[in-house]
Amino acid sequence: GSININNGDAYTILTSVRLTLTASDATSDVYRVRYSNDGVWNSEPWETPSPIKAWTLTSGDGAKTVYYQGKDKAGLVSM
């Protein structure tokens, strides 16, 4: 799958963005997803996948990355 931030804008001056998610699982479908600004999965909650999600980026100048994990109905988690 993939995440698109603000329809692929090259930059934003706002921390509030819109994520567009595409995720699939050939065997048992994507059941849950979770998001992170730092790629550390210690407290991010699992939620029902949605094609659109409002998200808040970390503050400050520079490149930002939004990470996500998917879990299928068999319980397998993407890296």
C-alpha positions in Angstrom: 0.0 0.0 0.0 0.9 3.6 0.0 0.0 7.0 1.5 -0.4 10.2 -0.5 -0.2 13.5 1.5 -2.4 16.3 0.3 -2.9 14.8 -3.1 0.8 14.7 -3.7 1.6 18.4 -3.0 5.3 19.1 -3.0 5.1 21.0 0.3 2.7 22.5 2.8 3.0 25.2 5.4 0.3 23.6 7.6 0.7 20.7 10.0 -2.9 19.5 9.3 -2.9 17.4 6.2 -5.1 14.9 4.4 -3.8 11.4 3.8 -5.1 9.2 1.0 -4.4 5.5 1.7 -4.3 2.6 -0.7 -3.9 -0.8 1.0 -4.6 -4.3 -0.1 -4.0 -7.9 0.9 -4.4 -10.6 -1.7 -5.3 -13.3 0.8 -7.4 -12.0 3.6 -7.9 -8.3 3.1 -6.7 -5.3 5.2 -8.5 -5.4 8.5 -6.9 -2.6 10.6 -4.3 0.2 10.0 -2.3 2.5 12.2 -0.3 5.7 11.5 2.8 7.3 13.0 5.0 10.3 12.5 8.1 8.6 13.7 7.7 4.9 12.7 7.7 3.8 16.4 4.6 1.6 17.1 4.5 1.8 20.9 1.2 3.6 21.4 -0.5 4.1 18.0 -4.0 2.6 18.0 -5.3 0.2 15.4 -8.3 1.6 13.5 -10.6 0.6 10.6 -9.1 1.5 7.3 -10.5 4.4 5.4 -9.3 5.8 2.1 -9.1 9.4 3.6 -7.7 10.4 7.0 -7.0 13.8 8.6 -3.5 13.8 10.1 -1.3 16.2 12.0 2.4 16.3 11.0 5.1 17.2 13.5 5.9 20.9 13.6 9.0 22.6 12.2 10.6 23.0 8.9 11.9 20.1 6.8 10.8 16.9 5.2 8.2 14.9 6.9 7.3 11.2 6.7 4.0 9.5 7.7 4.3 5.8 8.4 1.6 3.2 8.5 1.1 -0.4 9.2 -1.7 -2.7 8.0 -3.0 -5.8 9.6 -4.9 -8.5 7.7 -7.7 -10.7 8.9 -5.2 -13.5 9.6 -3.4 -11.1 12.1 -0.3 -10.6 9.9 1.2 -7.1 10.2 3.0 -5.3 7.4 6.4 -3.8 8.2 
